[in-house]
Amino acid sequence: MLNLKAKFICILSMMFFLSFGSLQLCAQTPAEVIKASYFVAFGRYPTSSEANYWRNNVGNKTIAQMVDLHRSYIKSNQAEREQTVRRSYQDAFGWQPSADELRYWSGQFKTYAQLMTNHVQNWLGVYPDKKSLVIRQSYYKVFGRTASADELKYWMAQPTYSFVQLVGIHTTWKMKQQQRSTMTPMAGNINSNGISTASLSPQAISGVVSAGGANVIAPGGANVVAAGGANVVSAGGLN
């Protein structure tokens, strides 16, 4: 029903972040800094040419410093802005922005993480009808059916999660041959329903948070969900 592309889904429990927050100044590998900064800024992995360029130019830059550089690129490139807006809508809601929404948000020069913060906090977290619709769409995506009244009631009572986070949680249960879903950490090595898993070290995840990615952090611990085509990143070593 829905076409969820490979997305940058950054997911990690706040408890996990607090446990490792003191590590954010530790060195990460250049590859992690590059990949994580693209998660936060664009909601996607870098292309091979982008990764090659930054491998020679990242130096000692932090994830936050890289995001600032990417933000300048977002401001100068309309096509990239529009794609970032589209990714944020797909990941937050499970649908594409209207022409008016695309026009408005592409004129705001926001990073993917900033857009996701707005969508989750100011829309899904404020309007129950939108949260309900996203829950139902996530069930269609994974289970091929709408959520039952009890399932909908359960998820409406949980903290507000984005569409792609819910897809990751439901997929974890489906991998266990279950047709129902409750709050749980996401499994590793997922490669279905439009999402796949990768890994970042705790230091890099902490750097993602400090660079503005806190509001794409989701439930459960040890999993990070990102967009751009639904790649789920889990703590504990770069894949």
C-alpha positions as a Python dict, from the first residue, in 0.01 Angstrom:
ca = {
    (1, 'M'): (0, 0, 0),
    (2, 'L'): (277, 238, 94),
    (3, 'N'): (610, 276, -77),
    (4, 'L'): (862, 331, 202),
    (5, 'K'): (1205, 394, 54),
    (6, 'A'): (1532, 324, 234),
    (7, 'K'): (1527, 581, 511),
    (8, 'F'): (1752, 724, 774),
    (9, 'I'): (1591, 611, 1099),
    (10, 'C'): (1790, 707, 1399),
    (11, 'I'): (1662, 518, 1705),
    (12, 'L'): (1799, 489, 2054),
    (13, 'S'): (1642, 504, 2397),
    (14, 'M'): (1705, 815, 2603),
    (15, 'M'): (1830, 597, 2886),
    (16, 'F'): (2093, 455, 2653),
    (17, 'F'): (2190, 803, 2542),
    (18, 'L'): (2226, 925, 2898),
    (19, 'S'): (2439, 624, 2978),
    (20, 'F'): (2679, 707, 2697),
    (21, 'G'): (2635, 1083, 2678),
    (22, 'S'): (2971, 1146, 2840),
    (23, 'L'): (3134, 969, 2545),
    (24, 'Q'): (3026, 1222, 2285),
    (25, 'L'): (3364, 1392, 2279),
    (26, 'C'): (3549, 1065, 2220),
    (27, 'A'): (3683, 1003, 1875),
    (28, 'Q'): (3461, 837, 1620),
    (29, 'T'): (3583, 697, 1292),
    (30, 'P'): (3570, 938, 997),
    (31, 'A'): (3324, 703, 828),
    (32, 'E'): (3088, 731, 1125),
    (33, 'V'): (3115, 1108, 1135),
    (34, 'I'): (3033, 1130, 766),
    (35, 'K'): (2746, 882, 774),
    (36, 'A'): (2590, 1018, 1091),
    (37, 'S'): (2607, 1378, 970),
    (38, 'Y'): (2421, 1281, 653),
    (39, 'F'): (2156, 1111, 868),
    (40, 'V'): (2096, 1429, 1064),
    (41, 'A'): (2117, 1675, 776),
    (42, 'F'): (1950, 1491, 488),
    (43, 'G'): (1783, 1179, 625),
    (44, 'R'): (1993, 955, 402),
    (45, 'Y'): (2328, 790, 360),
    (46, 'P'): (2594, 974, 160),
    (47, 'T'): (2642, 868, -199),
    (48, 'S'): (2969, 697, -285),
    (49, 'S'): (3106, 1018, -437),
    (50, 'E'): (3003, 1222, -131),
    (51, 'A'): (3162, 967, 102),
    (52, 'N'): (3482, 966, -104),
    (53, 'Y'): (3501, 1346, -99),
    (54, 'W'): (3454, 1372, 275),
    (55, 'R'): (3697, 1092, 355),
    (56, 'N'): (3965, 1326, 224),
    (57, 'N'): (3825, 1639, 386),
    (58, 'V'): (3652, 1548, 712),
    (59, 'G'): (3970, 1595, 918),
    (60, 'N'): (3886, 1630, 1286),
    (61, 'K'): (3538, 1772, 1232),
    (62, 'T'): (3266, 1661, 1469),
    (63, 'I'): (2925, 1541, 1355),
    (64, 'A'): (2778, 1877, 1459),
    (65, 'Q'): (3037, 2067, 1255),
    (66, 'M'): (2965, 1850, 954),
    (67, 'V'): (2593, 1911, 992),
    (68, 'D'): (2659, 2284, 987),
    (69, 'L'): (2842, 2241, 656),
    (70, 'H'): (2557, 2034, 516),
    (71, 'R'): (2309, 2301, 629),
    (72, 'S'): (2488, 2550, 405),
    (73, 'Y'): (2447, 2309, 117),
    (74, 'I'): (2076, 2268, 193),
    (75, 'K'): (2034, 2645, 174),
    (76, 'S'): (2205, 2660, -165),
    (77, 'N'): (2042, 2360, -331),
    (78, 'Q'): (1667, 2361, -384),
    (79, 'A'): (1651, 2004, -514),
    (80, 'E'): (1823, 1874, -200),
    (81, 'R'): (1590, 2079, 20),
    (82, 'E'): (1286, 1933, -151),
    (83, 'Q'): (1413, 1578, -126),
    (84, 'T'): (1489, 1627, 244),
    (85, 'V'): (1135, 1753, 303),
    (86, 'R'): (993, 1453, 117),
    (87, 'R'): (1202, 1211, 322),
    (88, 'S'): (1089, 1371, 645),
    (89, 'Y'): (722, 1343, 549),
    (90, 'Q'): (756, 981, 440),
    (91, 'D'): (936, 888, 761),
    (92, 'A'): (718, 1084, 999),
    (93, 'F'): (375, 1023, 844),
    (94, 'G'): (405, 754, 580),
    (95, 'W'): (295, 987, 300),
    (96, 'Q'): (438, 1258, 80),
    (97, 'P'): (387, 1632, 141),
    (98, 'S'): (129, 1826, -56),
    (99, 'A'): (253, 2082, -308),
    (100, 'D'): (185, 2360, -58),
    (101, 'E'): (364, 2175, 224),
    (102, 'L'): (662, 2104, 1),
    (103, 'R'): (678, 2467, -105),
    (104, 'Y'): (653, 2595, 253),
    (105, 'W'): (907, 2364, 414),
    (106, 'S'): (1160, 2378, 132),
    (107, 'G'): (1165, 2753, 192),
    (108, 'Q'): (1256, 2707, 560),
    (109, 'F'): (1607, 2560, 502),
    (110, 'K'): (1563, 2296, 773),
    (111, 'T'): (1769, 1983, 819),
    (112, 'Y'): (1599, 1646, 817),
    (113, 'A'): (1631, 1623, 1196),
    (114, 'Q'): (1471, 1964, 1241),
    (115, 'L'): (1184, 1866, 1012),
    (116, 'M'): (1130, 1539, 1196),
    (117, 'T'): (1124, 1727, 1526),
    (118, 'N'): (848, 1949, 1394),
    (119, 'H'): (646, 1664, 1245),
    (120, 'V'): (660, 1445, 1554),
    (121, 'Q'): (635, 1707, 1827),
    (122, 'N'): (408, 1964, 1668),
    (123, 'W'): (180, 1740, 1462),
    (124, 'L'): (173, 1377, 1570),
    (125, 'G'): (220, 1474, 1934),
    (126, 'V'): (-52, 1739, 1920),
    (127, 'Y'): (-323, 1604, 1689),
    (128, 'P'): (-463, 1263, 1792),
    (129, 'D'): (-627, 1206, 1454),
    (130, 'K'): (-288, 1231, 1279),
    (131, 'K'): (-123, 1002, 1533),
    (132, 'S'): (-406, 753, 1487),
    (133, 'L'): (-374, 760, 1108),
    (134, 'V'): (2, 699, 1124),
    (135, 'I'): (-51, 403, 1356),
    (136, 'R'): (-308, 252, 1122),
    (137, 'Q'): (-86, 306, 818),
    (138, 'S'): (207, 141, 992),
    (139, 'Y'): (-8, -169, 1048),
    (140, 'Y'): (-104, -176, 681),
    (141, 'K'): (261, -146, 584),
    (142, 'V'): (378, -441, 794),
    (143, 'F'): (75, -663, 858),
    (144, 'G'): (-140, -580, 559),
    (145, 'R'): (-436, -484, 776),
    (146, 'T'): (-556, -197, 988),
    (147, 'A'): (-496, -191, 1363),
    (148, 'S'): (-777, -334, 1572),
    (149, 'A'): (-957, -111, 1822),
    (150, 'D'): (-749, -256, 2106),
    (151, 'E'): (-423, -218, 1914),
    (152, 'L'): (-507, 139, 1824),
    (153, 'K'): (-594, 217, 2185),
    (154, 'Y'): (-265, 63, 2301),
    (155, 'W'): (-48, 263, 2061),
    (156, 'M'): (-237, 586, 2118),
    (157, 'A'): (-145, 554, 2488),
    (158, 'Q'): (227, 510, 2406),
    (159, 'P'): (472, 796, 2346),
    (160, 'T'): (445, 943, 1998),
    (161, 'Y'): (653, 761, 1737),
    (162, 'S'): (706, 834, 1373),
    (163, 'F'): (570, 610, 1099),
    (164, 'V'): (909, 460, 1025),
    (165, 'Q'): (976, 387, 1393),
    (166, 'L'): (645, 203, 1419),
    (167, 'V'): (727, 7, 1106),
    (168, 'G'): (1055, -101, 1266),
    (169, 'I'): (881, -215, 1584),
    (170, 'H'): (606, -402, 1398),
    (171, 'T'): (862, -566, 1172),
    (172, 'T'): (1050, -692, 1477),
    (173, 'W'): (734, -876, 1584),
    (174, 'K'): (657, -1002, 1235),
    (175, 'M'): (1005, -1153, 1218),
    (176, 'K'): (897, -1359, 1521),
    (177, 'Q'): (597, -1484, 1321),
    (178, 'Q'): (365, -1263, 1522),
    (179, 'Q'): (71, -1070, 1380),
    (180, 'R'): (40, -831, 1672),
    (181, 'S'): (283, -571, 1803),
    (182, 'T'): (363, -404, 2134),
    (183, 'M'): (641, -172, 2245),
    (184, 'T'): (977, -343, 2209),
    (185, 'P'): (1333, -258, 2103),
    (186, 'M'): (1383, -311, 1732),
    (187, 'A'): (1562, -620, 1612),
    (188, 'G'): (1894, -600, 1435),
    (189, 'N'): (1952, -725, 1082),
    (190, 'I'): (1612, -618, 953),
    (191, 'N'): (1586, -606, 578),
    (192, 'S'): (1217, -596, 495),
    (193, 'N'): (920, -359, 479),
    (194, 'G'): (1147, -91, 337),
    (195, 'I'): (1391, -80, 627),
    (196, 'S'): (1734, -227, 685),
    (197, 'T'): (1973, -220, 979),
    (198, 'A'): (2321, -75, 1018),
    (199, 'S'): (2528, 24, 1321),
    (200, 'L'): (2696, 321, 1482),
    (201, 'S'): (2909, 323, 1794),
    (202, 'P'): (2766, 477, 2114),
    (203, 'Q'): (3003, 771, 2066),
    (204, 'A'): (2868, 841, 1720),
    (205, 'I'): (2508, 807, 1837),
    (206, 'S'): (2582, 1056, 2111),
    (207, 'G'): (2725, 1285, 1844),
    (208, 'V'): (2403, 1249, 1643),
    (209, 'V'): (2204, 1364, 1944),
    (210, 'S'): (2431, 1660, 2015),
    (211, 'A'): (2409, 1760, 1648),
    (212, 'G'): (2032, 1793, 1670),
    (213, 'G'): (1909, 1440, 1614),
    (214, 'A'): (1746, 1390, 1954),
    (215, 'N'): (1394, 1398, 1818),
    (216, 'V'): (1455, 1112, 1582),
    (217, 'I'): (1552, 901, 1881),
    (218, 'A'): (1298, 633, 1946),
    (219, 'P'): (1208, 358, 2184),
    (220, 'G'): (1375, 72, 2343),
    (221, 'G'): (1750, 104, 2354),
    (222, 'A'): (2029, -1, 2118),
    (223, 'N'): (1845, 84, 1797),
    (224, 'V'): (1853, 395, 1589),
    (225, 'V'): (1609, 455, 1306),
    (226, 'A'): (1694, 685, 1023),
    (227, 'A'): (1545, 783, 691),
    (228, 'G'): (1618, 844, 328),
    (229, 'G'): (1499, 497, 257),
    (230, 'A'): (1452, 352, 604),
    (231, 'N'): (1789, 239, 725),
    (232, 'V'): (1784, 144, 1089),
    (233, 'V'): (2105, 215, 1277),
    (234, 'S'): (2184, 30, 1595),
    (235, 'A'): (2447, 112, 1854),
    (236, 'G'): (2761, -89, 1875),
    (237, 'G'): (2993, -75, 1580),
    (238, 'L'): (2975, 63, 1230),
    (239, 'N'): (2839, -180, 968),
}
